[in-house]
Amino acid sequence: MEIVLINTKSKNSEIFSLLDLDNIHETFRKFFSIKGPVEAKILSINESISIHQLSKLKNHLHNLNVFSLCIYSNDRNTILAGKSLRINSTFLKEQEVKNKLLLLSSNEKDDILHKGTVRSGDRISSNGNLCIIGDVNPGAIVSAKKNIYVWGKLLGIAFAGNTGNNNASVASLYLNPLQLRIADLIAIGPKEKPHNYYPEIALIDKRTIIIKPLLIGSKN
């Protein structure tokens, strides 16, 4: 089970893994580094949390000045336990819980490495570089403050340099995005599939997004 604590004023967040539900007191010692007011999100995958365990957890979170608590889980017993304690509880599929955790994780990390396919409807954002080992399907959106590397097919929307970094770039083994954005420039992907099967990189040159072969070992 993962617990995400978010300071609502500074927007700083930390993610904790709670492995021993029967020894919550010891685990919570490190939680007190988070100053309130705090918003807490519990994300549980394939794990049944009893009313007794959840009640203990709720009491400890209350001591952290938590004013908002919610649960996301793919286990119906956990959701029922949460609702019985008047906790905002939402049932999600396993992949949906993983996607939500990934999204929350991306808010606290600079560089992100994602392994696996980014499916339609998924969104991944990084405060630094974003490296994806897998495909980015149509309907998926990936973005980063710095560079985006896709070691697979890039078929969705990619937005590098999303805070205005003109030196950002997008690289992929198969570059055929629906839309490509770098800083404040936008390019629409080609209607025809690329005939080449070598890595390419998109970057800004003279206020235009250009695509060229990616030479491993070179700067661009």
Rosetta blueprint (number, residue, H / E / L):
1 M L
2 E E
3 I E
4 V E
5 L E
6 I E
7 N E
8 T L
9 K L
10 S L
11 K L
12 N L
13 S E
14 E E
15 I E
16 F E
17 S E
18 L L
19 L L
20 D L
21 L H
22 D H
23 N H
24 I H
25 H H
26 E H
27 T H
28 F H
29 R H
30 K H
31 F H
32 F H
33 S H
34 I L
35 K L
36 G L
37 P L
38 V E
39 E E
40 A E
41 K E
42 I E
43 L E
44 S E
45 I L
46 N L
47 E L
48 S L
49 I L
50 S L
51 I H
52 H H
53 Q H
54 L H
55 S H
56 K H
57 L H
58 K H
59 N H
60 H H
61 L H
62 H H
63 N L
64 L L
65 N L
66 V E
67 F E
68 S E
69 L E
70 C E
71 I E
72 Y E
73 S E
74 N L
75 D L
76 R H
77 N H
78 T H
79 I H
80 L H
81 A H
82 G H
83 K H
84 S H
85 L L
86 R L
87 I L
88 N E
89 S E
90 T E
91 F E
92 L L
93 K L
94 E H
95 Q H
96 E H
97 V H
98 K H
99 N H
100 K H
101 L H
102 L H
103 L H
104 L H
105 S H
106 S H
107 N L
108 E L
109 K L
110 D L
111 D L
112 I E
113 L E
114 H E
115 K E
116 G L
117 T L
118 V E
119 R L
120 S L
121 G L
122 D L
123 R E
124 I E
125 S E
126 S E
127 N L
128 G L
129 N L
130 L E
131 C E
132 I E
133 I E
134 G L
135 D L
136 V E
137 N L
138 P L
139 G L
140 A L
141 I E
142 V E
143 S E
144 A E
145 K L
146 K L
147 N L
148 I E
149 Y E
150 V E
151 W E
152 G E
153 K E
154 L E
155 L L
156 G L
157 I E
158 A E
159 F E
160 A E
161 G L
162 N L
163 T L
164 G L
165 N L
166 N L
167 N L
168 A L
169 S E
170 V E
171 A E
172 S E
173 L E
174 Y E
175 L E
176 N L
177 P L
178 L L
179 Q E
180 L E
181 R E
182 I E
183 A L
184 D L
185 L E
186 I E
187 A E
188 I E
189 G L
190 P L
191 K L
192 E L
193 K L
194 P L
195 H L
196 N L
197 Y L
198 Y L
199 P L
200 E E
201 I E
202 A E
203 L E
204 I E
205 D L
206 K L
207 R L
208 T L
209 I E
210 I E
211 I E
212 K E
213 P E
214 L L
215 L L
216 I L
217 G L
218 S L
219 K L
220 N L
